[in-house]
Amino acid sequence: MSAEVEFAPSGFSAAELPPRPAGNIAAAALRFGSLIAFAAILIIFSLIAPYFLSIGNIGNVLGQSAISGVLAIGLTIVLIAGGSNVVTGGIDLSLAANMGLSAAVYASLTQFGYGDATAVAAAILTGALIGTVNAIAVVYAGIVPLLATLAVMNVVAGLELVLTGNTVLPASTPFLSALSASDAFGIPVLAYVLLAFTAITTAIVQYTPLGLRLYAVGEFPDAARAAGLPLRRLLAGAFVASGVSGGIAGILWVSYLSGSTTGAGEMLLPVVVTALLGSVFSRRLVPTVTGTLLSALLVGFLVNGFQLLNISSTLVSGVQGVLILIVVSATTLLRRQEA
């Protein structure tokens, strides 16, 4: 049973809800419009860019999207449990900085002679601790998530600069070499990591009772509270899970760059775009892990197409900003119509 189900507000059954043909038409237009846009991007770039749809290039896009995809999936968990309002609900702006600090911890430990197992555990623990700080600030201190995670982002970014001395920390281990390798078809190992991470997270979030509870808490907190669900514990767990995603992304970041380097904060906009855009690939315009994967691939193919055509990648930031405005505005209007 998928967690992407229809939740009825407290006091109403699904059969009693009045039909909203206009809202349904608008939602369908938004959802199918995103699929059409995705298909149009693939068709246009395949016609004007050589080898765009080759197996090697598709694998390359998956590999390049692995880091932002893992981060966006972590943010998606927070969006599901926290609700659609990114100011008072689900948002984690510290994820990119989390990745940077986790990567710095990993690289530092390898330079001190520690093995991959210790470095991996430390990076994931670093991410989990950052997620725990977010959870305490939001759930128990009652700070607005936007402000809490923004503050944590700045603190974490400062810690990374202190740890690295604002320099590159090279790292080379057998595990990192394996992660940065490609298979016989030229598909990066990072592509398989992204697909495996997505499959595992999807199984947990969208097909277990835990996932159903997260959706219930995010969409109908009053009904969830009346049903006896532990709202604070579930939301806190979502922030911790997001932090763990940041730690995992930090390991992938080290393998991709052969070390830890500053500039992880530049990943924040693509991650937010990917997570928010993912909702248009679901039936009910709600965040889903699979929708986030499709969103990551959409952005990845767009960036890749620009690169193949030698178009300045700085234009991608503008496109991403436009996508955020379109998706947030459209979904907000639809939710107002349904209210």
C-alpha positions in Angstrom: 0.0 0.0 0.0 1.5 3.3 -1.0 1.7 6.2 1.4 0.5 8.5 -1.4 -3.2 8.1 -0.5 -6.1 10.4 0.0 -6.4 11.7 3.6 -9.7 13.1 4.6 -9.7 16.0 7.1 -11.1 15.2 10.5 -14.8 15.0 10.6 -15.3 14.0 6.9 -15.0 10.8 5.0 -13.5 10.7 1.5 -17.0 10.0 0.1 -18.4 13.2 1.7 -15.9 15.5 0.2 -17.5 17.7 -2.5 -16.1 17.3 -6.0 -13.7 20.0 -7.3 -13.6 19.6 -11.0 -11.7 22.9 -11.6 -9.1 22.0 -9.0 -8.7 18.5 -10.5 -8.3 19.9 -14.0 -5.7 22.4 -12.8 -3.8 19.7 -10.9 -3.9 17.4 -13.9 -2.6 20.2 -16.1 0.3 20.9 -13.7 1.2 17.2 -13.3 1.0 16.3 -17.0 2.6 19.7 -18.0 5.7 18.7 -16.0 5.8 15.3 -17.8 5.4 17.0 -21.1 8.1 19.5 -20.2 10.4 16.6 -19.2 9.7 14.8 -22.5 10.3 18.0 -24.5 13.7 18.6 -22.9 14.7 15.0 -23.8 13.5 15.4 -27.4 14.9 18.8 -28.0 18.4 18.1 -26.6 18.5 14.7 -28.3 17.9 16.4 -31.7 20.5 19.2 -31.2 23.1 17.7 -28.9 25.1 14.6 -30.0 25.0 11.5 -27.8 22.5 13.1 -25.4 20.4 9.9 -25.0 23.3 7.5 -25.2 23.6 5.0 -22.3 26.9 6.5 -21.2 25.4 10.1 -21.0 22.3 8.9 -19.2 24.5 7.2 -16.7 26.6 10.3 -16.5 23.5 12.4 -15.7 22.5 9.9 -13.0 26.0 10.1 -11.5 26.0 13.9 -11.6 22.6 14.0 -10.0 23.5 11.6 -7.2 24.6 14.1 -4.7 21.8 16.6 -5.2 19.3 13.8 -5.4 20.3 12.3 -2.0 20.1 15.7 -0.4 16.7 16.4 -2.1 15.3 13.1 -0.9 16.4 14.0 2.7 14.6 17.4 2.3 11.6 15.5 0.8 11.2 13.6 4.1 11.1 16.9 6.0 8.5 18.3 3.5 6.3 15.3 4.0 6.4 15.4 7.8 6.4 19.1 8.2 3.7 20.1 5.7 3.7 22.2 2.5 4.3 25.6 4.2 8.1 26.0 3.8 8.1 28.8 6.4 6.2 27.2 9.3 6.3 23.6 8.1 8.8 21.4 6.3 12.1 23.0 5.3 15.8 22.2 6.0 18.2 24.9 4.7 21.1 23.4 6.4 21.5 20.3 4.2 24.1 21.7 1.8 26.2 23.0 4.7 25.7 19.6 6.4 27.1 17.9 3.4 30.2 20.2 3.4 31.0 19.6 7.1 30.4 15.8 6.8 32.7 15.7 3.8 35.3 17.7 5.8 35.1 15.3 8.7 35.5 12.3 6.3 38.5 13.8 4.5 40.1 14.9 7.8 39.9 11.5 9.3 41.5 9.8 6.3 44.3 12.3 6.4 44.9 11.3 10.1 45.2 7.7 9.0 41.8 6.4 10.0 40.1 3.7 7.8 37.1 4.1 5.6 34.8 2.4 8.1 35.6 5.0 10.8 35.4 7.9 8.3 32.0 6.7 6.9 30.6 6.3 10.4 31.9 9.7 11.5 30.4 11.5 8.4 27.0 9.9 8.9 27.1 10.6 12.6 28.0 14.3 11.9 25.0 14.5 9.6 22.7 12.9 12.2 23.9 15.3 14.9 23.2 18.3 12.7 19.7 16.9 12.0 19.3 16.4 15.8 20.1 20.1 16.4 17.5 21.1 13.8 15.0 18.8 15.4 15.6 20.3 18.9 15.4 23.8 17.6 12.2 23.3 15.6 10.3 20.7 17.5 11.3 21.3 21.1 12.4 25.0 21.1 9.5 26.0 18.8 11.7 28.1 16.4 10.2 28.5 12.9 11.9 25.9 10.7 13.0 28.5 8.1 14.9 30.5 10.7 16.1 27.5 12.7 17.7 25.7 9.8 19.1 28.9 8.4 20.8 29.6 11.7 22.1 26.0 11.8 23.3 26.4 8.2 25.5 29.3 9.1 26.9 27.7 12.2 27.7 24.5 10.3 29.3 26.4 7.4 31.5 28.2 10.0 32.6 24.9 11.6 33.5 23.6 8.1 35.8 26.6 7.5 37.4 26.1 10.9 38.0 22.4 10.3 39.4 22.8 6.8 41.1 26.2 7.2 39.2 27.2 4.1 41.4 25.0 2.0 41.0 21.8 0.0 41.5 18.5 2.0 42.4 15.8 -0.5 41.3 12.3 0.2 42.1 9.0 -1.5 41.0 5.6 -0.2 40.0 2.3 -1.9 36.3 3.0 -0.9 36.4 6.4 -2.5 38.0 5.1 -5.6 35.3 2.4 -5.9 32.6 5.1 -5.5 34.1 7.3 -8.2 34.6 4.4 -10.7 32.3 3.4 -13.6 31.1 0.0 -14.8 31.8 -1.7 -18.1 29.1 0.4 -19.8 30.5 3.7 -18.6 27.8 4.2 -16.0 29.2 5.8 -12.7 28.9 3.8 -9.5 27.3 7.0 -8.0 24.3 6.4 -10.4 23.7 3.0 -8.8 24.1 4.6 -5.3 21.4 7.1 -6.2 19.0 4.4 -7.4 19.6 2.2 -4.4 19.2 5.1 -2.0 15.9 6.1 -3.7 14.6 2.5 -3.7 15.3 2.0 0.0 13.9 5.4 1.0 10.8 4.8 -1.1 10.2 1.5 0.5 10.3 3.0 3.9 8.5 6.3 3.4 5.8 5.4 0.9 5.1 1.7 1.7 5.2 1.3 5.4 3.0 2.4 8.3 5.7 4.9 9.3 5.4 6.6 5.9 1.6 6.8 6.3 2.1 8.5 9.7 4.5 11.0 8.2 2.1 12.0 5.5 -0.8 12.2 8.1 1.3 14.4 10.4 2.3 16.7 7.5 -1.1 17.1 5.8 -3.6 16.8 8.7 -1.8 17.4 12.0 -5.0 18.0 13.9 -6.5 14.7 12.8 -3.2 12.9 13.4 -3.0 14.4 16.9 -6.6 13.2 17.6 -5.6 9.8 16.4 -2.9 9.7 19.0 0.1 9.9 16.7 3.4 11.3 18.2 3.6 14.4 16.1 6.7 15.8 17.7 8.6 12.6 17.6 7.8 11.9 14.0 8.8 15.4 12.9 12.0 15.2 14.9 12.8 11.9 13.3 12.2 13.5 9.8 14.9 16.1 10.6 17.3 13.5 11.8 16.7 11.4 8.7 17.4 14.5 6.6 20.6 15.0 8.5 21.7 11.5 7.8 21.1 12.1 4.1 23.4 15.1 4.4 26.1 12.9 5.9 25.7 10.3 3.1 25.9 13.1 0.5 29.1 14.3 2.2 30.7 10.9 1.5 29.6 11.0 -2.1 30.9 14.6 -2.3 34.4 13.5 -1.2 34.4 10.7 -3.7 33.2 12.9 -6.6 35.8 15.7 -5.9 38.6 13.4 -4.5 38.5 15.4 -1.3 36.7 18.1 0.7 36.4 21.6 -0.7 34.4 24.7 0.1 31.5 25.7 -1.9 29.0 23.1 -0.8 26.5 25.9 -0.1 26.1 26.4 -3.8 24.1 23.1 -3.8 21.3 24.6 -1.7 19.3 26.1 -4.6 19.4 23.0 -6.8 18.4 20.8 -3.8 15.4 23.0 -2.9 14.3 23.2 -6.5 14.5 19.4 -6.9 12.5 18.7 -3.7 9.8 21.3 -4.4 9.5 20.3 -8.1 9.1 16.7 -7.2 5.6 17.3 -6.0 4.3 17.8 -9.6 5.2 14.2 -10.4 2.7 12.8 -7.9 -1.0 12.1 -8.3 -2.0 14.6 -5.5 0.8 17.1 -5.9 2.4 16.1 -2.6 6.1 15.4 -2.0 7.1 11.8 -2.8 10.6 10.2 -3.0 10.0 8.9 -6.5 8.8 12.3 -7.6 12.0 13.8 -6.2 14.1 11.4 -8.2 12.2 12.4 -11.4 12.8 16.0 -10.5 16.5 15.4 -9.9 16.7 13.8 -13.4 14.8 16.7 -15.0 17.2 19.2 -13.6 20.2 16.9 -14.3 19.2 16.5 -18.0 18.7 20.2 -18.3 22.1 21.0 -16.9 23.7 18.3 -19.0 22.1 19.5 -22.2 23.4 23.0 -21.5 26.9 21.6 -21.0 26.8 19.6 -24.3 25.7 22.8 -26.2 28.3 24.9 -24.4 25.7 27.2 -23.0 26.7 29.0 -19.8 25.6 26.9 -16.8 24.8 30.2 -15.0 21.5 30.3 -16.9 20.5 27.1 -15.1 20.2 29.1 -11.8 17.7 31.4 -13.5 15.7 28.5 -14.8 15.7 26.9 -11.4 14.4 30.1 -9.8 11.6 30.2 -12.4 10.7 26.6 -11.6 10.5 27.3 -7.9 8.1 30.3 -8.6 5.9 28.3 -10.9 5.6 25.2 -8.7 5.2 27.0 -5.4 2.7 29.5 -6.9 0.7 26.8 -8.7 0.5 24.3 -5.8 -0.4 27.1 -3.4 -3.3 28.3 -5.6 -4.5 24.7 -6.0 -4.4 24.1 -2.2 -6.4 27.4 -1.7 -9.0 26.2 -4.1 -9.3 22.8 -2.2 -9.5 24.5 1.2 
